[in-house]
């Protein structure tokens, strides 16, 4: 009765959108191409240089337990989370031992 291609076409037509609009996009005019970006631009004002401005910024890194980390430890923790990897068994044990010794000394 039906050939393989006719059966496939009938199932595909039921999946196709009933109503749709196809917009015509043309980039003949260079200004029209970049018009959307200009819409989001804020008001332009001159940059006022602040020569006496000296920000006081201190970065403090803490782990999940609230313990302070130095920059090396913080980077290691960030890297392990990002890559989804962790330290080996011995390195983890060594780090836990160090944390326990810090807790005891306090």
C-alpha positions in Angstrom: 0.0 0.0 0.0 2.4 2.7 1.3 6.0 2.9 0.4 8.6 3.5 3.0 9.1 7.2 1.9 5.4 7.9 2.0 5.1 6.6 5.6 8.0 8.7 6.7 6.7 11.8 5.1 3.3 11.5 6.8 4.8 11.2 10.2 7.1 14.2 9.5 4.2 16.4 8.4 2.4 15.9 11.7 5.5 17.1 13.5 6.0 20.3 11.4 4.8 23.6 12.8 1.3 24.6 11.7 1.8 28.4 11.9 5.1 30.2 11.6 6.5 33.4 10.3 9.8 33.6 8.5 11.6 36.9 9.0 13.7 38.3 6.3 17.2 39.1 7.6 19.4 41.2 5.4 22.7 42.7 6.3 23.1 45.0 3.3 23.3 48.0 5.5 26.2 47.9 8.0 24.3 50.2 10.4 21.4 47.8 10.6 23.7 44.9 11.4 25.1 46.6 14.5 21.9 48.5 15.6 21.1 46.1 18.4 24.4 46.6 20.1 23.9 50.3 20.2 20.6 49.9 21.8 22.1 48.5 25.0 24.9 51.1 25.3 24.5 53.5 28.2 25.0 57.2 28.2 28.5 58.2 27.4 30.3 60.5 29.8 33.9 61.5 30.3 36.1 59.4 32.5 37.1 61.4 35.5 40.5 60.2 36.7 40.8 59.9 40.5 44.5 60.4 41.2 44.1 60.3 45.0 42.0 57.1 44.9 43.8 54.2 46.6 41.5 51.3 47.1 42.0 49.2 50.2 41.4 45.6 49.0 42.3 42.5 50.9 41.3 39.1 49.6 40.6 36.5 52.2 40.0 32.9 51.2 38.1 30.5 53.4 37.2 26.8 52.9 33.9 25.1 53.6 34.7 24.8 57.3 35.4 28.6 57.6 39.2 28.0 57.9 41.4 30.7 56.3 43.4 29.6 53.3 46.4 31.1 51.7 46.4 31.9 48.0 48.0 28.6 47.1 45.5 26.5 49.0 42.6 28.6 47.6 43.8 28.1 44.0 44.1 24.3 44.6 40.6 24.1 46.0 39.2 26.2 43.1 41.1 24.1 40.5 39.8 20.8 42.1 36.2 22.0 42.0 36.5 23.3 38.5 38.1 20.2 37.0 36.1 17.7 39.1 39.2 16.1 40.4 40.8 15.7 43.8 44.0 15.0 45.6 45.2 11.5 46.2 44.6 9.6 49.3 47.9 10.4 51.0 47.8 14.1 50.2 44.2 14.3 51.6 45.3 12.5 54.8 48.2 14.8 55.1 46.0 17.9 54.7 43.5 16.5 57.3 46.3 15.9 59.7 47.5 19.5 59.2 44.0 20.8 59.9 43.7 18.7 63.1 47.0 20.0 64.3 45.9 23.6 63.7 42.7 22.9 65.7 44.6 21.4 68.6 47.1 24.3 68.8 44.2 26.8 69.1 
